[in-house]
Amino acid sequence: MVLGKFIIIMKKDKIAIIGLGYVGLPLARLFATKYSVVGFDINTDRIFELMSGVDSTLEVDNETLQSVLVDENSDEIGLFCTNKLSKIKDCNYYIITVPTPVDKNNRPILTPLIKASQTVGAVLKKGDIVIYESTVYPGATEEDCVPVLEKVSGLKFNKDFYAGYSPERINPGDKEHTVEKILKVTSGSTPEIGLKVNGLYKSVITAGTHFAPTIKVAEASKVIENAQRDINIAFVNELAKIFNLLDINTHDVLEAAGTKWNFLPFKPGLVGGHCIGVDPYYLAQKAQENGYHPEIILAGRRLNDGMGDYVASDIVKCMIKKNIPVNGSKVLILGITFKENCPDVRNTKAVDLIKALKDYGANITIHDPWADGDEVMHEYGLESLKSIPNEKFDAVVLTVAHKSFLELNLDLFRNPNSILYDVKGVLKQQVDGGL
Ligand SMILES: NC(=O)c1ccc[n+]([C@@H]2O[C@H](COP(=O)([O-])OP(=O)(O)OC[C@H]3O[C@@H](n4cnc5c(N)ncnc54)[C@H](O)[C@@H]3O)[C@@H](O)[C@H]2O)c1
């Protein structure tokens, strides 16, 4: 740009993405089609696999990943992944996509967010913008994270550096609604910064953006999306319990009711993973801190968290009705991931069902073609097999609707008297029970 007799060289925007998991990697890949992007993660194995062009989460296919990878950190368009702090020093946007789990008492764990904020604080410069994408309660960015950035950097918020919040809405395993095709909510710590943050996302998100008035509004919008789904699923899970007592098929009822234009199409099931089953606790915690005890939100959580035990007892009932001794029985579980067609096993509720069945004395065999057996063993101490052993089982239980399960001939693995239980309501053949 020429201004009078001075020539000013405008530095191009350079983006660091902190945390290269299910959310961070697809975002880094997308930005890397137009910007110089540095992906930063504390997990060295993850950096190694990404730099060799492989994404074990299967969210970005290898060819697409390899098409944006660059060998060195430079100002050229492309993605360079690293675990070295020095390599993200020269960025001016820092986007944080680290996990936000809960502890065993369902209280939010902000440690990864705080640690990532310390990392960014150590390289923060005047004019930089830090955008949080992790799902949090309203207030987390400005009340919990920004003070860490200020303390570590010694810089002043909204004077020297700025913040933004733009929640992620991807759905792992969903190849149709990919990051660029999902409208993105954006926000900034001042109106001007909000516009900059919005412009940054608008430059890559083809579905467009929704510019929220404040960071808190954007934070709240994300957490209620998942709380709303959780409550709606809890409602249909409750219906499934009622209709099981009345000997009515829940899916037939939902199909009939679904013919009305404003009936919401939710299905019963086990609610696992690290979004729907976790995020409502973030909102509940913030509500409680402010003196309000949420009733509907926590009732939904309680109901959904109890579904593993409920399904186990329903399976046992079906076995007893057919005179199958439960203690010492052989049960085949089809699916251990938290959802269909995706390798993610974090916070999967299939393990609650398995634990309850084991407590009844059943011997469990788990088959899941998507799950990584080592990860299942490491996380839950359970063996997950890639193929089904050539045996007959007293009960076959479909817990996850992986596409490949629908093509299996399940009769090959059943005794003439064994039960077939369909948690997801997707099997075409006659079943003995299900939600
Ligand atoms: N997975 C989803 O479907 C989804 C969808 C929408 C929103 N979210 C939210 O996005 C956030 C990230 O979720 P995810 O599923 O991508 O998590 P993830 O576990 O797949 O990935 C997080 C990555 O961050 C890295 N990490 C952890 N601490 C770090 C640190 N201090 N510095 C650098 N890297 C660090 C981890 O090594 C990991 O690779 C969470 O808040 C989640 O609730 C997830």
PDBQT file of the ligand as one rigid body, heavy atoms in Angstrom, charges set to zero:
ROOT
HETATM    1  N1  LIG A 501     -15.900 -33.245  18.677  1.00  0.00    +0.000 N 
HETATM    2  C1  LIG A 501     -17.016 -32.596  18.427  1.00  0.00    +0.000 C 
HETATM    3  O1  LIG A 501     -17.916 -33.107  17.811  1.00  0.00    +0.000 OA
HETATM    4  C2  LIG A 501     -17.224 -31.183  18.856  1.00  0.00    +0.000 A 
HETATM    5  C3  LIG A 501     -18.204 -30.424  18.193  1.00  0.00    +0.000 A 
HETATM    6  C4  LIG A 501     -18.384 -29.110  18.577  1.00  0.00    +0.000 A 
HETATM    7  C5  LIG A 501     -17.622 -28.579  19.623  1.00  0.00    +0.000 A 
HETATM    8  N2  LIG A 501     -16.701 -29.354  20.257  1.00  0.00    +0.000 N 
HETATM    9  C6  LIG A 501     -15.929 -28.744  21.324  1.00  0.00    +0.000 C 
HETATM   10  O2  LIG A 501     -14.645 -28.425  20.798  1.00  0.00    +0.000 OA
HETATM   11  C7  LIG A 501     -13.635 -28.571  21.794  1.00  0.00    +0.000 C 
HETATM   12  C8  LIG A 501     -12.560 -29.533  21.304  1.00  0.00    +0.000 C 
HETATM   13  O3  LIG A 501     -13.156 -30.807  21.134  1.00  0.00    +0.000 OA
HETATM   14  P1  LIG A 501     -12.474 -31.958  20.281  1.00  0.00    +0.000 P 
HETATM   15  O4  LIG A 501     -13.505 -33.013  20.106  1.00  0.00    +0.000 OA
HETATM   16  O5  LIG A 501     -11.804 -31.383  19.088  1.00  0.00    +0.000 OA
HETATM   17  O6  LIG A 501     -11.369 -32.446  21.296  1.00  0.00    +0.000 OA
HETATM   18  P2  LIG A 501     -10.180 -33.484  20.982  1.00  0.00    +0.000 P 
HETATM   19  O7  LIG A 501      -9.905 -34.172  22.244  1.00  0.00    +0.000 OA
HETATM   20  O8  LIG A 501     -10.505 -34.273  19.749  1.00  0.00    +0.000 OA
HETATM   21  O9  LIG A 501      -8.960 -32.565  20.582  1.00  0.00    +0.000 OA
HETATM   22  C9  LIG A 501      -8.362 -31.687  21.430  1.00  0.00    +0.000 C 
HETATM   23  C10 LIG A 501      -6.896 -31.581  21.073  1.00  0.00    +0.000 C 
HETATM   24  O10 LIG A 501      -6.356 -30.587  21.911  1.00  0.00    +0.000 OA
HETATM   25  C11 LIG A 501      -5.076 -31.012  22.348  1.00  0.00    +0.000 C 
HETATM   26  N3  LIG A 501      -4.748 -30.285  23.564  1.00  0.00    +0.000 N 
HETATM   27  C12 LIG A 501      -5.202 -30.487  24.822  1.00  0.00    +0.000 A 
HETATM   28  N4  LIG A 501      -4.681 -29.561  25.659  1.00  0.00    +0.000 NA
HETATM   29  C13 LIG A 501      -3.889 -28.759  24.902  1.00  0.00    +0.000 A 
HETATM   30  C14 LIG A 501      -3.091 -27.640  25.178  1.00  0.00    +0.000 A 
HETATM   31  N5  LIG A 501      -3.008 -27.139  26.409  1.00  0.00    +0.000 N 
HETATM   32  N6  LIG A 501      -2.389 -27.078  24.167  1.00  0.00    +0.000 NA
HETATM   33  C15 LIG A 501      -2.469 -27.581  22.922  1.00  0.00    +0.000 A 
HETATM   34  N7  LIG A 501      -3.214 -28.648  22.593  1.00  0.00    +0.000 NA
HETATM   35  C16 LIG A 501      -3.927 -29.230  23.571  1.00  0.00    +0.000 A 
HETATM   36  C17 LIG A 501      -5.205 -32.503  22.525  1.00  0.00    +0.000 C 
HETATM   37  O11 LIG A 501      -3.942 -33.131  22.483  1.00  0.00    +0.000 OA
HETATM   38  C18 LIG A 501      -6.105 -32.863  21.338  1.00  0.00    +0.000 C 
HETATM   39  O12 LIG A 501      -5.362 -33.208  20.195  1.00  0.00    +0.000 OA
HETATM   40  C19 LIG A 501     -14.372 -29.034  23.055  1.00  0.00    +0.000 C 
HETATM   41  O13 LIG A 501     -14.702 -27.905  23.814  1.00  0.00    +0.000 OA
HETATM   42  C20 LIG A 501     -15.643 -29.663  22.504  1.00  0.00    +0.000 C 
HETATM   43  O14 LIG A 501     -16.695 -29.613  23.420  1.00  0.00    +0.000 OA
HETATM   44  C21 LIG A 501     -16.472 -30.632  19.881  1.00  0.00    +0.000 A 
ENDROOT
TORSDOF 0
